[in-house]
Amino acid sequence: MNIVTMNEQHLDAAYALTQRLHWPHRREDWRQALALGEGLAAVENGELIGTTLYWRWGDYASIGLVIVADEAQGKGIGKQLMQTVLAALEGHQLRLHATEMGKGLYEKLGFVATGKIAQHQSRELAPGERVPPQASQSLRPARREELTALGELESRAHGQRRPTLIAELFANGDRFLVLEEQDQTAGFACLRRFGHGFAIGPIICGDLQQAKVLVSELLAGLEGAFVRIDTDSACGLGDWLATLGMAQVDMPVTMHKGKPWQPQGVRAFGLMSQAMA
């Protein structure tokens, strides 16, 4: 078994791995994730049997899509992949989201549980009432010239500096919405294609009311579609999503190795994805 750098040639086999796990990722979702970060592939006799992707966001980094094929379980491949990633990310503050199966391994590697992420989704979104902006608020599409400022706003939520991600969402997302409060940028949220339908995230703003305004606007017009939002279970958005028929279907554990970031005036009410956080 060899661990090699993942490239485009591995994507079909990586997509097949997630299909076998009944994960929703399309091949395009894999392509986007790899283009924004780096990856490792565990290969045995020419067959892909394991993957790990990771993303360097300034001083912080996230790790995801840690997969070992069923037939290769119990051979320490996941541990080898993670040890290789940890060596590559020496000096970074690290974050990942763990399944119950993977949590024990990550604890042995020095990760500490710090919270939970609630995965909410609806297979056929029901019509719902919008949460209208308050008198001091307004919504508008993002503008290209403000992408750097929006990236700085996002970094205040979780410490990660992600200009390439912000540019990707602006270029290829379905909608990139900015919330203004008294004519000042207060937050943003993005709608994009993912998996079986659509995902909303990141959702960056100062409070729950602002998050509801952003999300309800992005949900408008998606009636009957598959929609997913991953949100910190402690932020309060999940309870409201459940009233819209977006049930909680999973709750992975947020884990850190290093010092977690403390939000500075805004927070992430929704993730880009569990992998990229």
Backbone hydrogen bonds in HBPLUS format (Angstrom, degrees):
<---DONOR---> <-ACCEPTOR-->    atom                        ^
c    i                          cat <-CA-CA->   ^        H-A-AA   ^      H-
h    n   atom  resd res      DA  || num        DHA   H-A  angle D-A-AA Bond
n    s   type  num  typ     dist DA aas  dist angle  dist       angle   num
A0002-ASN N   A0043-VAL O   2.89 MM  41  5.33 166.6  1.91 155.0 157.3     1
A0043-VAL N   A0002-ASN O   2.78 MM  41  5.33 168.0  1.80 161.8 165.1     2
A0004-VAL N   A0041-ALA O   2.86 MM  37  5.31 163.9  1.89 154.2 156.1     3
A0041-ALA N   A0004-VAL O   2.79 MM  37  5.31 161.8  1.82 157.1 161.5     4
A0006-MET N   A0039-GLY O   2.86 MM  33  4.84 174.7  1.87 117.3 118.6     5
A0010-HIS N   A0007-ASN O   2.95 MM   3  5.69 161.7  1.98 123.6 129.2     6
A0011-LEU N   A0008-GLU O   3.12 MM   3  5.38 160.7  2.16 110.6 116.6     7
A0014-ALA N   A0010-HIS O   2.91 MM   4  6.11 154.5  1.98 154.4 162.9     8
A0015-TYR N   A0011-LEU O   2.83 MM   4  5.95 162.2  1.86 151.2 155.6     9
A0016-ALA N   A0012-ASP O   3.05 MM   4  6.30 148.4  2.15 139.0 147.8    10
A0017-LEU N   A0013-ALA O   3.03 MM   4  6.35 142.9  2.17 141.2 150.6    11
A0017-LEU N   A0014-ALA O   3.11 MM   3  5.08 121.2  2.47  93.6 108.2    12
A0018-THR N   A0014-ALA O   3.22 MM   4  6.64 158.6  2.27 152.6 156.1    13
A0019-GLN N   A0015-TYR O   2.99 MM   4  6.25 147.9  2.10 145.6 155.4    14
A0020-ARG N   A0016-ALA O   3.04 MM   4  6.27 151.6  2.13 145.2 151.4    15
A0021-LEU N   A0017-LEU O   3.22 MM   4  6.55 136.9  2.42 138.8 150.3    16
A0023-TRP N   A0018-THR O   2.89 MM   5  5.09 157.6  1.94 158.8 155.9    17
A0022-HIS N   A0019-GLN O   3.04 MM   3  4.92 153.4  2.12  99.2 107.6    18
A0029-ASP N   A0026-ARG O   3.11 MM   3  5.06 124.1  2.44  93.5 107.3    19
A0030-TRP N   A0026-ARG O   3.18 MM   4  6.57 153.9  2.25 147.7 153.8    20
A0031-ARG N   A0027-ARG O   2.91 MM   4  6.22 158.5  1.95 149.6 155.9    21
A0032-GLN N   A0028-GLU O   2.94 MM   4  6.12 162.1  1.97 148.2 152.1    22
A0033-ALA N   A0029-ASP O   3.02 MM   4  6.15 163.8  2.04 145.2 150.0    23
A0034-LEU N   A0030-TRP O   2.95 MM   4  6.16 164.0  1.97 156.9 160.5    24
A0035-ALA N   A0031-ARG O   2.94 MM   4  6.05 156.2  1.99 146.7 153.9    25
A0036-LEU N   A0032-GLN O   3.09 MM   4  6.29 142.5  2.23 147.2 155.9    26
A0037-GLY N   A0034-LEU O   3.13 MM   3  5.09 145.1  2.26  97.8 108.2    27
A0038-GLU N   A0054-TYR O   2.86 MM  16  5.44 160.7  1.90 162.9 169.4    28
A0054-TYR N   A0038-GLU O   2.80 MM  16  5.44 159.2  1.85 155.4 158.1    29
A0040-LEU N   A0052-THR O   2.76 MM  12  5.27 154.6  1.82 157.9 166.2    30
A0052-THR N   A0040-LEU O   3.14 MM  12  5.27 141.2  2.30 144.7 144.2    31
A0042-ALA N   A0050-GLY O   2.84 MM   8  4.69 170.5  1.85 130.7 133.2    32
A0049-ILE N   A0042-ALA O   2.80 MM   7  5.59 171.3  1.81 160.3 163.3    33
A0044-GLU N   A0047-GLU O   2.87 MM   3  5.24 159.8  1.91 150.0 152.3    34
A0047-GLU N   A0044-GLU O   2.91 MM   3  5.24 164.8  1.94 115.6 120.2    35
A0069-ALA N   A0049-ILE O   2.83 MM  20  5.11 168.8  1.84 142.6 145.7    36
A0051-THR N   A0067-ILE O   2.86 MM  16  5.21 149.0  1.96 141.6 149.5    37
A0067-ILE N   A0051-THR O   2.98 MM  16  5.21 154.8  2.05 137.2 144.7    38
A0053-LEU N   A0064-GLY O   2.91 MM  11  5.40 169.5  1.92 170.7 167.1    39
A0064-GLY N   A0053-LEU O   2.95 MM  11  5.40 169.6  1.96 149.4 151.3    40
A0055-TRP N   A0062-SER O   2.90 MM   7  5.35 157.1  1.96 155.7 161.2    41
A0062-SER N   A0055-TRP O   3.03 MM   7  5.35 149.0  2.13 143.5 152.4    42
A0057-TRP N   A0060-TYR O   2.72 MM   3  5.22 150.2  1.80 153.2 161.6    43
A0060-TYR N   A0057-TRP O   3.38 MM   3  5.22 151.4  2.47 120.0 115.2    44
A0161-ARG N   A0057-TRP O   3.20 MM 104  4.85 166.1  2.22 102.8 106.2    45
A0093-GLN N   A0059-ASP O   2.97 MM  34  6.32 160.4  2.00 151.6 157.5    46
A0061-ALA N   A0093-GLN O   2.88 MM  32  6.16 149.1  1.97 164.4 164.1    47
A0095-ARG N   A0061-ALA O   3.04 MM  34  6.44 133.8  2.26 146.5 159.9    48
A0063-ILE N   A0095-ARG O   3.04 MM  32  6.43 147.0  2.16 158.0 167.0    49
A0072-ALA N   A0069-ALA O   2.89 MM   3  5.33 153.1  1.96 114.4 123.4    50
A0073-GLN N   A0070-ASP O   3.23 MM   3  5.39 170.7  2.24 111.1 113.2    51
A0080-GLN N   A0076-GLY O   3.04 MM   4  6.30 156.7  2.10 146.5 152.8    52
A0081-LEU N   A0077-ILE O   2.90 MM   4  6.16 163.6  1.93 155.6 159.7    53
A0082-MET N   A0078-GLY O   2.98 MM   4  6.17 165.8  2.00 150.8 154.6    54
A0083-GLN N   A0079-LYS O   2.88 MM   4  6.05 160.7  1.92 152.2 157.6    55
A0084-THR N   A0080-GLN O   3.05 MM   4  6.20 152.8  2.12 146.2 152.9    56
A0085-VAL N   A0081-LEU O   3.03 MM   4  6.34 154.3  2.09 147.6 154.8    57
A0086-LEU N   A0082-MET O   2.85 MM   4  6.08 165.3  1.87 156.8 160.6    58
A0087-ALA N   A0083-GLN O   3.09 MM   4  6.23 150.7  2.18 140.0 147.0    59
A0088-ALA N   A0084-THR O   3.14 MM   4  6.40 151.5  2.23 141.2 148.7    60
A0088-ALA N   A0085-VAL O   3.01 MM   3  5.05 114.6  2.45  96.2 112.3    61
A0089-LEU N   A0085-VAL O   2.92 MM   4  6.18 139.8  2.08 149.2 161.3    62
A0092-HIS N   A0089-LEU O   3.02 MM   3  5.66 163.8  2.04 146.7 146.8    63
A0094-LEU N   A0257-LYS O   2.98 MM 163  5.04 175.2  1.98 148.6 147.0    64
A0257-LYS N   A0094-LEU O   3.05 MM 163  5.04 155.4  2.12 127.6 131.7    65
A0096-LEU N   A0255-MET O   3.02 MM 159  5.45 151.9  2.10 151.2 156.4    66
A0255-MET N   A0096-LEU O   2.90 MM 159  5.45 163.8  1.93 165.9 163.8    67
A0098-ALA N   A0253-VAL O   2.80 MM 155  5.06 158.8  1.84 148.1 148.4    68
A0253-VAL N   A0098-ALA O   2.97 MM 155  5.06 159.5  2.01 146.9 146.5    69
A0102-GLY N   A0099-THR O   3.12 MM   3  5.22 122.2  2.47  96.6 110.4    70
A0103-LYS N   A0099-THR O   3.00 MM   4  6.01 135.2  2.20 151.1 162.6    71
A0106-TYR N   A0102-GLY O   3.23 MM   4  6.54 165.2  2.25 158.6 162.6    72
A0107-GLU N   A0103-LYS O   3.00 MM   4  6.25 155.4  2.06 153.1 160.1    73
A0108-LYS N   A0104-GLY O   3.15 MM   4  6.41 154.5  2.21 146.4 152.4    74
A0109-LEU N   A0105-LEU O   3.15 MM   4  6.48 132.2  2.39 140.5 153.7    75
A0109-LEU N   A0106-TYR O   3.06 MM   3  4.98 131.7  2.30  93.9 107.5    76
A0111-PHE N   A0106-TYR O   2.98 MM   5  5.40 163.6  2.00 148.7 143.5    77
A0110-GLY N   A0107-GLU O   3.06 MM   3  5.18 162.9  2.09 108.5 111.9    78
A0112-VAL N   A0256-HIS O   2.78 MM 144  5.34 156.9  1.83 145.3 151.2    79
A0256-HIS N   A0112-VAL O   2.90 MM 144  5.34 156.9  1.95 145.7 147.9    80
A0114-THR N   A0254-THR O   2.82 MM 140  5.64 167.4  1.84 150.1 153.1    81
A0254-THR N   A0115-GLY O   2.89 MM 139  5.00 155.4  1.95 118.2 125.0    82
A0233-SER N   A0116-LYS O   2.95 MM 117  5.68 175.9  1.96 146.6 147.7    83
A0117-ILE N   A0252-PRO O   2.96 MM 135  5.56 164.8  1.98 157.4 161.5    84
A0118-ALA N   A0231-THR O   2.78 MM 113  5.37 157.5  1.83 171.6 163.8    85
A0231-THR N   A0118-ALA O   3.02 MM 113  5.37 167.2  2.03 147.2 148.8    86
A0119-GLN N   A0250-ASP O   2.92 MM 131  5.17 177.0  1.92 147.0 148.0    87
A0249-VAL N   A0119-GLN O   2.81 MM 130  5.80 162.8  1.84 172.2 178.2    88
A0120-HIS N   A0229-ILE O   2.89 MM 109  5.31 171.3  1.90 161.8 160.8    89
A0229-ILE N   A0120-HIS O   2.84 MM 109  5.31 162.2  1.87 155.8 159.4    90
A0121-GLN N   A0247-ALA O   2.97 MM 126  5.60 152.2  2.05 145.5 150.5    91
A0122-SER N   A0227-VAL O   2.94 MM 105  5.47 149.4  2.03 151.3 160.8    92
A0227-VAL N   A0122-SER O   2.98 MM 105  5.47 153.4  2.05 150.4 158.8    93
A0125-LEU N   A0225-ALA O   2.87 MM 100  5.42 164.2  1.90 141.2 144.6    94
A0224-GLY N   A0125-LEU O   2.68 MM  99  4.73 159.0  1.72 130.8 138.5    95
A0137-GLN N   A0134-GLN O   2.85 MM   3  5.15 163.5  1.88 116.7 121.9    96
A0182-GLN N   A0136-SER O   2.68 MM  46  5.12 173.6  1.68 162.4 161.7    97
A0138-SER N   A0180-GLU O   2.98 MM  42  5.20 144.3  2.11 140.8 145.9    98
A0180-GLU N   A0138-SER O   2.79 MM  42  5.20 172.7  1.80 160.7 163.0    99
A0140-ARG N   A0178-VAL O   3.04 MM  38  5.41 148.3  2.14 149.5 157.7   100
A0178-VAL N   A0140-ARG O   2.77 MM  38  5.41 177.8  1.77 175.8 176.5   101
A0142-ALA N   A0176-PHE O   2.85 MM  34  5.67 153.9  1.92 157.1 154.9   102
A0146-GLU N   A0143-ARG O   3.06 MM   3  5.64 162.5  2.09 118.4 124.0   103
A0147-LEU N   A0144-ARG O   3.29 MM   3  5.63 172.3  2.30 117.6 118.2   104
A0150-LEU N   A0146-GLU O   2.93 MM   4  6.23 154.6  2.00 155.9 164.0   105
A0151-GLY N   A0147-LEU O   2.90 MM   4  6.12 150.7  1.99 146.6 154.5   106
A0152-GLU N   A0148-THR O   3.03 MM   4  6.34 147.4  2.14 143.6 152.3   107
A0153-LEU N   A0149-ALA O   2.97 MM   4  6.26 151.2  2.05 143.9 151.8   108
A0154-GLU N   A0150-LEU O   2.93 MM   4  6.20 159.1  1.98 147.2 152.4   109
A0155-SER N   A0151-GLY O   3.01 MM   4  6.24 151.7  2.09 142.7 150.2   110
A0156-ARG N   A0153-LEU O   3.16 MM   3  5.41 138.9  2.33 102.3 113.3   111
A0157-ALA N   A0154-GLU O   2.88 MM   3  5.33 148.8  1.98 111.5 121.3   112
A0159-GLY N   A0155-SER O   2.71 MM   4  4.59 142.4  1.85 135.3 138.9   113
A0264-GLN N   A0156-ARG O   2.80 MM 108  5.04 163.2  1.83 149.0 153.9   114
A0166-ILE N   A0162-ARG O   3.05 MM   4  6.36 166.4  2.07 160.2 163.6   115
A0167-ALA N   A0163-PRO O   2.98 MM   4  6.12 160.8  2.02 147.0 152.1   116
A0168-GLU N   A0164-THR O   2.98 MM   4  6.11 149.9  2.08 138.5 146.8   117
A0169-LEU N   A0165-LEU O   2.92 MM   4  6.19 161.7  1.96 157.3 161.2   118
A0170-PHE N   A0166-ILE O   3.03 MM   4  6.22 155.3  2.09 146.2 153.0   119
A0171-ALA N   A0167-ALA O   2.96 MM   4  6.10 154.8  2.03 144.5 151.4   120
A0172-ASN N   A0168-GLU O   2.87 MM   4  5.87 161.1  1.90 153.3 158.1   121
A0173-GLY N   A0169-LEU O   2.83 MM   4  4.69 144.1  1.96 124.9 130.7   122
A0174-ASP N   A0191-LEU O   2.80 MM  17  5.50 135.4  2.00 137.3 150.2   123
A0175-ARG N   A0191-LEU O   3.17 MM  16  5.07 162.3  2.20 134.2 135.9   124
A0191-LEU N   A0175-ARG O   2.83 MM  16  5.07 165.0  1.85 152.8 155.5   125
A0177-LEU N   A0189-ALA O   2.87 MM  12  5.41 159.1  1.92 176.2 172.2   126
A0189-ALA N   A0177-LEU O   2.95 MM  12  5.41 148.7  2.05 148.3 156.7   127
A0179-LEU N   A0187-GLY O   2.86 MM   8  5.13 171.5  1.87 135.1 137.8   128
A0186-ALA N   A0179-LEU O   2.82 MM   7  5.63 173.1  1.83 157.7 158.4   129
A0181-GLU N   A0184-GLN O   2.75 MM   3  5.21 161.6  1.79 153.4 153.5   130
A0184-GLN N   A0181-GLU O   3.06 MM   3  5.21 153.4  2.13 105.3 113.6   131
A0188-PHE N   A0204-ILE O   2.81 MM  16  5.39 145.6  1.93 146.3 157.8   132
A0204-ILE N   A0188-PHE O   2.86 MM  16  5.39 164.7  1.88 168.5 172.4   133
A0201-GLY N   A0190-CYS O   2.87 MM  11  5.25 153.3  1.94 149.3 157.3   134
A0192-ARG N   A0199-ALA O   3.00 MM   7  5.58 160.8  2.03 161.5 167.5   135
A0199-ALA N   A0192-ARG O   2.89 MM   7  5.58 158.7  1.93 160.5 165.9   136
A0194-PHE N   A0197-GLY O   3.04 MM   3  5.59 164.7  2.06 123.9 128.0   137
A0197-GLY N   A0194-PHE O   3.00 MM   3  5.59 156.6  2.06 145.8 142.8   138
A0198-PHE N   A0226-PHE O   2.86 MM  28  6.09 156.2  1.91 144.7 152.5   139
A0228-ARG N   A0198-PHE O   2.94 MM  30  6.33 139.2  2.11 137.9 150.5   140
A0200-ILE N   A0228-ARG O   3.08 MM  28  6.53 151.9  2.16 164.0 171.5   141
A0203-ILE N   A0270-GLY O   3.01 MM  67  4.53 153.9  2.08 121.9 118.9   142
A0269-PHE N   A0203-ILE O   2.76 MM  66  5.22 141.1  1.91 159.7 165.6   143
A0205-CYS N   A0267-ARG O   3.30 MM  62  5.86 159.8  2.34 157.1 159.2   144
A0267-ARG N   A0205-CYS O   2.89 MM  62  5.86 162.3  1.92 158.0 156.4   145
A0211-ALA N   A0207-ASP O   3.12 MM   4  6.46 153.8  2.19 146.3 154.2   146
A0212-LYS N   A0208-LEU O   2.94 MM   4  6.23 157.6  1.99 155.0 160.1   147
A0213-VAL N   A0209-GLN O   3.07 MM   4  6.36 156.2  2.13 149.0 155.2   148
A0214-LEU N   A0210-GLN O   3.07 MM   4  6.35 165.8  2.09 153.6 156.3   149
A0215-VAL N   A0211-ALA O   2.93 MM   4  6.10 171.9  1.93 156.3 158.8   150
A0216-SER N   A0212-LYS O   2.88 MM   4  5.83 167.7  1.89 149.6 153.8   151
A0217-GLU N   A0213-VAL O   3.22 MM   4  6.27 154.2  2.29 142.5 148.8   152
A0218-LEU N   A0214-LEU O   3.16 MM   4  6.42 155.5  2.23 146.4 153.0   153
A0219-LEU N   A0215-VAL O   2.87 MM   4  6.11 144.0  2.00 152.7 163.7   154
A0220-ALA N   A0216-SER O   3.23 MM   4  6.33 133.7  2.46 135.7 145.6   155
A0222-LEU N   A0219-LEU O   2.96 MM   3  5.49 157.5  2.01 144.6 143.1   156
A0225-ALA N   A0222-LEU O   2.88 MM   3  5.42 159.6  1.92 145.8 146.6   157
A0271-LEU N   A0230-ASP O   2.87 MM  41  5.58 156.8  1.92 156.7 163.5   158
A0235-CYS N   A0232-ASP O   3.12 MM   3  5.61 166.7  2.14 118.0 122.1   159
A0241-LEU N   A0237-LEU O   3.02 MM   4  6.32 159.4  2.06 154.4 161.1   160
A0242-ALA N   A0238-GLY O   2.98 MM   4  6.20 153.0  2.06 151.3 157.5   161
A0243-THR N   A0240-TRP O   3.02 MM   3  5.24 127.2  2.31 100.8 114.3   162
A0244-LEU N   A0241-LEU O   2.96 MM   3  5.17 143.7  2.10 103.1 114.3   163
A0246-MET N   A0241-LEU O   3.08 MM   5  5.34 154.9  2.14 150.0 143.1   164
A0245-GLY N   A0242-ALA O   3.06 MM   3  5.17 161.3  2.09 108.2 112.2   165
A0277-ALA N   A0273-SER O   2.64 MM   4  5.13 133.7  1.85 140.2 152.1   166
